[in-house]
């Protein structure tokens, strides 16, 4: 009788160990992205996965520029979104290509915030991001604003002189 009880406990401990090993393998595969869904260019597929912070990746085209997006869930209540500027459209000034191509940024937000945001809308998620791509995008914005000011400097000067005369 006692022999059977000892064997019974031994089988339960093996079952528990097997369950722990399988759980570890599953969680490792999930959080490492091994089970990530490749959405290709299907933005709807990616947005659905992003809503629940599920591992997914997609290539998107915005203004004929190609971006690569990848969702990495974390063990905490955060969701990590990786964005890479993959390729600039033809005809883009070489200065802009050098500034942006190949650069990436990582956006970290809570899962509840992820449900509120359209992760494919760069302007909405920018406050949650860090990395060389964000810095390059801001640098490009500053350069364009500076160019606009220089181009319109004569108009601004004329308008200022008119105001001063009044």
C-alpha positions, 0 to 999 in steps of 0.5 A, spaced: 500 500 500 505 504 501 509 503 495 503 505 491 502 512 495 509 513 494 509 512 486 502 516 486 506 522 489 512 521 484 507 521 478 504 528 481 511 531 481 513 529 474 506 532 472 507 538 475 515 539 473 512 537 466 507 543 466 512 548 469 517 546 463 511 547 458 509 553 461 516 556 461 517 554 453 510 557 451 511 564 455 518 564 452 516 563 445 510 568 446 514 574 449 520 572 445 516 573 438 517 566 436 509 566 435 509 573 432 504 573 427 506 576 420 501 581 417 505 582 411 502 589 408 495 588 412 494 594 416 488 591 419 491 585 421 496 589 425 491 594 428 487 588 431 493 585 434 496 592 437 489 593 440 490 587 445 498 588 444 499 581 441 506 579 437 505 582 430 509 585 425 507 589 418 510 593 413 506 600 411 507 605 406 506 612 408 507 618 403 511 612 399 516 611 404 516 604 407 516 603 415 516 596 419 512 596 425 513 590 430 509 589 437 513 586 443 508 584 449 512 585 455 511 581 462 508 587 465 502 592 463 506 595 458 507 594 450 513 595 446 512 598 439 518 598 434 518 602 428 523 602 423 524 607 417 526 602 412 526 605 405 525 612 402 521 614 396 524 615 390 526 622 388 527 624 396 533 628 397 539 624 399 540 628 405 533 626 408 535 619 406 541 619 410 537 622 415 532 617 416 533 611 412 535 605 417 533 609 423 528 606 428 525 608 435 521 604 440 515 606 443 513 604 450 506 605 452 501 601 457 496 596 454 490 601 456 494 606 452 495 602 446 487 601 445 486 608 445 492 610 440 492 608 432 499 605 432 500 606 425 499 614 426 506 617 427 503 623 430 499 620 436 504 615 438 510 620 438 510 622 445 511 615 447 517 613 443 525 614 444 530 613 439 534 615 433 528 615 428 524 620 433 531 625 433 531 624 426 524 626 424 524 632 429 531 634 426 527 634 419 522 638 422 526 643 424 530 644 418 523 645 414 521 650 419 528 654 418 527 653 410 520 656 410 522 662 415 528 663 410 524 663 404 518 668 407 523 672 411 522 678 406 515 678 407 516 677 414 520 683 414 515 687 410 510 686 414 514 688 421 516 694 417 509 696 416 507 694 423 512 699 426 510 705 421 503 705 424 
